[in-house]
Amino acid sequence: MDSKKTVRTKFGYFELASKPNASDLQIYYAEKYFQEAQGSYEINYTQAEKEYFYNKAMQKHLWALSEIKCPTDRKPRFLDVGAGEGWALSYFNQAGWDCKGLDYSSHGCSSQNNDISSLLVIGDIYEKISEMLQDGIKFDLILLDNLLEHVLDPYDLLKKLLGLVSDVGGLIVEVPNDFSIIQEHLLQHEHISTPFWVAAPDHISYFNKDGLSELAVCAGWNVKDVISDYPIDFCLSNPLTNYVRNPALGKQCHNSRVEMENLLHKISPQKTIDLYRSLANLGLGRELLALLTPKS
């Protein structure tokens, strides 16, 4: 571990030893999103990548329905906190959910899924969550996808989201799997020279399965299940595919992950979820996903 830059929290996950203050972080992200919105370059995804995004959203949908109960007298309600380019928002909208997304910028969604831009609420995510809490709005499924690692107080955010989920609903939290078994192995065997995943100030917190689960429980959630995803970290043990030492290899490794993920999904979405549950139990996979429900 990088002891100079990170410290272990009381929940067991790691965070930056020197965290930015709220005002500096707000300025950083405001400038970052402004630059993204003003840029002329647009990402053009391949059809395989679009299929991959759709499949990952379908996996979340299928997984969530194993633990939450959708209402029968109305459309189920879905909230995407940090909707990004809108792939999950688009999927759940097509699946018949009453959808809303929150994000600091409309740039990603408008560039990739402009047809559902009307479902997006733009502004400070904390302010928008507070407004919805005041209005008493409830959702049957909330998605927090690669956002928890960016906030100054993950515990506070998870506590706030308790007030937005319905009694029979749930929350999916997705974060990078950092300070993992495979990352420690790669460092020990000198496949990598530094903990490349420590990326300040973008990532403030760094979660493994135990740390994420402990945080969720302390914040008032039941951890119903934890899965991971494709272990792209395995590429780093091979010098021919080590994208950290040779970043030019990154796209090839990504394309391989997309192809294999799509193949697994084609074989069986449910069996793919089962596979990723096993990988999570081994501490493997690049991402971690926790399915949470409110404590009764």
C-alpha positions in Angstrom: 0.0 0.0 0.0 1.0 3.6 -0.5 1.4 4.6 3.2 2.4 8.2 2.4 -0.7 9.0 0.4 -3.4 6.9 2.0 -4.6 5.8 5.4 -7.0 3.1 6.5 -10.3 4.4 7.9 -12.2 3.0 10.9 -14.5 1.2 8.4 -11.5 -0.7 6.8 -11.3 1.1 3.4 -8.6 3.5 2.5 -8.7 7.3 1.9 -6.3 10.0 1.0 -4.2 11.0 4.0 -4.5 14.6 2.9 -8.0 15.2 1.5 -8.9 18.3 -0.5 -11.4 20.7 1.2 -14.9 21.0 -0.2 -14.3 24.4 -1.9 -11.2 23.3 -3.7 -12.9 20.1 -4.8 -15.9 22.0 -6.1 -13.6 24.3 -8.1 -11.7 21.3 -9.5 -14.8 19.5 -10.7 -16.4 22.7 -12.0 -13.3 23.3 -14.2 -13.1 19.7 -15.2 -16.7 19.5 -16.3 -16.5 22.9 -18.0 -13.5 21.6 -20.1 -15.4 18.5 -21.0 -18.5 20.4 -22.1 -16.4 22.8 -24.2 -14.3 20.2 -25.9 -14.9 19.4 -29.5 -13.8 15.8 -29.2 -16.6 13.2 -28.8 -16.0 9.6 -28.0 -17.3 7.3 -30.6 -18.0 3.9 -29.1 -18.0 0.7 -31.2 -21.1 -1.4 -31.4 -19.4 -4.0 -29.2 -18.9 -1.3 -26.5 -22.5 -0.2 -26.7 -23.6 -3.8 -26.3 -21.3 -4.1 -23.3 -22.9 -1.0 -21.7 -26.3 -2.4 -22.3 -25.4 -5.8 -20.9 -23.9 -4.4 -17.8 -27.1 -2.4 -17.1 -29.2 -5.6 -17.8 -27.0 -7.5 -15.3 -27.7 -4.8 -12.6 -31.4 -5.0 -13.4 -31.6 -8.7 -13.2 -29.5 -8.7 -10.0 -31.6 -6.1 -8.3 -34.8 -7.9 -9.0 -33.5 -10.9 -6.9 -33.7 -8.7 -3.8 -36.2 -5.9 -4.3 -39.9 -5.9 -4.8 -41.3 -3.8 -7.6 -44.7 -2.2 -7.0 -47.7 -3.5 -8.9 -49.8 -0.4 -8.8 -47.3 2.0 -10.6 -44.1 2.0 -12.5 -41.0 1.2 -10.4 -38.9 4.3 -9.9 -35.2 4.4 -10.7 -32.6 7.0 -9.7 -29.1 7.1 -11.2 -26.9 9.3 -9.0 -24.0 10.4 -11.2 -25.6 9.3 -14.5 -22.6 10.1 -16.6 -23.2 9.2 -20.2 -26.7 7.8 -19.4 -26.3 4.2 -20.4 -28.0 2.8 -17.3 -30.6 5.5 -17.4 -31.4 4.7 -21.0 -31.6 0.9 -20.2 -34.0 1.3 -17.3 -36.1 3.8 -19.2 -36.5 1.3 -22.0 -37.3 -1.4 -19.4 -40.3 0.6 -18.4 -39.1 2.3 -15.2 -39.9 5.8 -14.1 -36.4 7.2 -14.3 -34.5 10.2 -13.1 -30.7 10.9 -13.3 -28.5 13.3 -11.3 -25.3 14.7 -12.6 -23.1 17.8 -12.4 -23.1 18.2 -16.2 -25.3 17.2 -19.1 -22.3 16.8 -21.4 -21.9 13.0 -21.2 -25.5 12.2 -21.5 -26.2 14.6 -24.3 -23.3 13.3 -26.3 -24.1 9.6 -26.0 -27.8 9.3 -25.0 -29.4 12.6 -25.9 -32.9 11.1 -26.3 -33.1 10.7 -22.5 -31.5 14.0 -21.5 -34.9 15.2 -20.3 -34.7 12.7 -17.5 -31.5 14.3 -16.2 -31.4 16.8 -13.4 -28.3 19.0 -13.5 -26.5 20.6 -10.6 -24.8 19.9 -7.3 -25.7 16.3 -6.5 -25.8 16.8 -2.8 -28.2 19.8 -3.2 -30.5 17.8 -5.5 -30.5 14.9 -3.1 -31.5 17.3 -0.2 -34.3 18.7 -2.3 -35.7 15.3 -3.1 -35.5 14.4 0.6 -37.4 17.5 1.5 -40.1 16.6 -1.1 -40.4 13.0 0.2 -39.6 11.4 -3.1 -38.8 7.7 -2.9 -37.2 5.3 -5.4 -37.4 1.5 -5.7 -33.8 1.3 -7.0 -30.9 3.8 -6.7 -27.7 3.3 -8.6 -24.5 4.9 -7.3 -22.0 4.0 -10.1 -18.4 5.0 -9.6 -19.3 8.1 -7.5 -18.7 7.0 -3.9 -14.9 7.1 -4.4 -15.0 10.7 -5.4 -16.9 12.2 -2.4 -15.4 13.6 0.7 -17.7 11.7 3.1 -18.9 8.4 1.7 -20.7 7.6 5.0 -22.7 10.7 4.9 -23.8 10.1 1.3 -24.9 6.5 2.0 -26.9 7.8 5.1 -28.6 10.4 3.0 -29.6 7.9 0.3 -31.4 5.8 2.9 -34.1 8.5 2.9 -34.7 8.2 -0.8 -35.2 4.5 -1.1 -38.6 2.9 -0.7 -39.2 0.3 2.1 -39.0 -2.5 -0.4 -36.3 -0.9 -2.6 -32.5 -1.1 -2.8 -29.3 0.6 -3.7 -26.5 -0.6 -6.0 -23.1 0.8 -5.2 -20.3 0.3 -7.8 -16.7 1.3 -6.9 -13.3 0.3 -8.2 -11.8 -2.7 -6.3 -8.7 -1.1 -4.9 -5.9 -2.3 -2.5 -7.2 -5.7 -3.7 -5.4 -9.1 -3.4 -4.4 -9.0 -7.1 -3.0 -5.5 -6.8 -0.9 -6.4 -3.8 0.3 -9.5 -5.7 1.3 -7.4 -8.7 3.3 -5.1 -6.5 5.0 -7.9 -4.6 6.1 -9.6 -7.8 7.1 -6.3 -9.4 4.7 -6.5 -12.3 3.9 -2.9 -11.3 6.1 -0.4 -9.5 3.6 1.8 -7.8 -0.1 1.7 -6.7 -1.3 3.2 -9.9 -4.9 3.2 -8.7 -4.2 6.0 -6.1 -5.4 9.0 -8.2 -5.7 12.2 -6.2 -7.8 14.3 -6.2 -10.3 12.4 -8.4 -10.4 9.3 -6.1 -10.5 10.2 -2.4 -11.6 6.8 -1.1 -10.4 3.3 -2.1 -12.6 0.3 -1.4 -12.2 -3.5 -1.1 -15.1 -5.8 -0.4 -14.7 -5.8 3.4 -14.3 -2.0 3.6 -17.3 -1.3 1.4 -19.5 -3.8 3.3 -18.5 -2.4 6.7 -19.2 1.2 5.6 -22.6 0.2 4.3 -23.6 -1.7 7.4 -22.5 1.2 9.7 -24.5 3.7 7.5 -27.7 1.7 8.0 -27.8 -0.8 5.1 -28.1 -4.5 4.8 -25.5 -6.0 2.4 -27.6 -8.5 0.4 -24.9 -9.4 -2.1 -21.6 -8.4 -3.5 -20.3 -9.2 -7.0 -17.4 -8.0 -9.1 -16.7 -7.9 -12.8 -14.1 -8.9 -15.4 -10.6 -9.2 -13.7 -8.7 -7.1 -16.3 -6.0 -6.8 -13.7 -4.9 -10.2 -14.7 -3.4 -8.6 -17.9 -0.8 -6.9 -15.7 1.0 -10.2 -14.8 2.0 -10.6 -18.5 4.5 -8.1 -19.9 2.9 -8.5 -23.3 -0.4 -7.1 -21.9 0.8 -5.0 -19.0 -1.1 -1.7 -19.8 0.3 0.1 -16.7 3.9 -0.3 -17.9 2.9 0.2 -21.5 -0.3 2.4 -21.7 -0.5 1.8 -25.4 -1.7 -1.7 -24.6 -4.7 -0.3 -22.7 -7.2 -0.2 -25.6 -6.4 -3.8 -26.6 -7.0 -5.0 -23.1 -10.2 -3.1 -22.9 -11.4 -4.5 -26.2 -10.7 -8.0 -24.9 -12.6 -7.3 -21.8 -15.6 -6.0 -23.8 -15.5 -9.1 -26.0 -15.4 -11.6 -23.1 -18.0 -9.8 -21.1 -20.4 -9.8 -24.0 -19.7 -13.5 -24.6 -20.4 -14.3 -20.9 -23.6 -12.4 -21.1 -24.7 -14.2 -24.2 -24.1 -17.5 -22.5 -26.2 -16.6 -19.5 -26.7 -13.3 -17.6 -27.6 -15.1 -14.4 -24.6 -17.4 -14.6 -22.4 -14.4 -15.3 -23.7 -12.8 -12.1 -22.9 -16.1 -10.2 -19.4 -16.1 -11.6 -18.8 -12.5 -10.5 -20.1 -13.3 -7.1 -17.5 -16.0 -6.8 -14.8 -13.6 -8.0 -15.9 -11.0 -5.5 -15.6 -13.7 -2.7 -12.0 -14.2 -3.9 -11.3 -10.5 -3.7 -10.9 -10.3 -7.5 -12.4 -8.2 -10.3 -11.7 -4.6 -11.2 -15.0 -3.3 -9.9 -17.0 -4.1 -6.9 -20.8 -3.9 -6.8 -22.8 -4.1 -3.5 -26.6 -4.6 -3.5 -27.9 -2.9 -0.4 -31.4 -2.7 1.3 -32.4 -0.5 4.2 -32.2 -2.1 7.7 -35.7 -2.6 9.0 
